[in-house]
């Protein structure tokens, strides 16, 4: 059933979408834009729980520079709390074609026994055609599980493909797939697929459905290799 679910998700993303980090990127022409979102989430895999969450982000444009700040918090009990923070910088190398990216990220997730994960990375983003983008880069990942005595540090290649599509004036479809192998051991890889659909309600409000599927072929300790997350949310764009 899990394999079928992942297959459906991959089809959705290649027919639809944009990016996980694309979700925090707005197609706005204004210098400052952002969003506030309240979500109702269902998680499966290493945890089967229902969670209320909140996330927000801010995007600042200045000539060829783009700055993005994003935060995400899900909390139901002390056992299942998790949070996420992301900083990203883009520099436009060639107008509307190629970009340099730098990013950093912090997260913890008690439902998957993650005490903390900190990563830094950079790479190149390329506009292939229309609403299709790809990117490739290198990142350092520092990770500590609650049950582990010592943290691990891994250097990973990171690559992604994103797509997006609008239907009329009220429906937007987005999706992304990530592939992240470890440089020291290429057989140690992670694969993430995410797809979302947004439906305009009124003014600057949208109802959004997001589905993500994550596979880690060498999970630490006794963690399961597969996780999926389903989010329904009301989003205000500004």
Helices and strands as residue ranges (DSSP letters): H 2-16, E 32-44, E 49-62, E 65-74, E 82-94, E 98-109, G 110-112, E 114-129, E 132-145, E 152-167, E 171-181, E 189-202, E 205-216, E 226-237
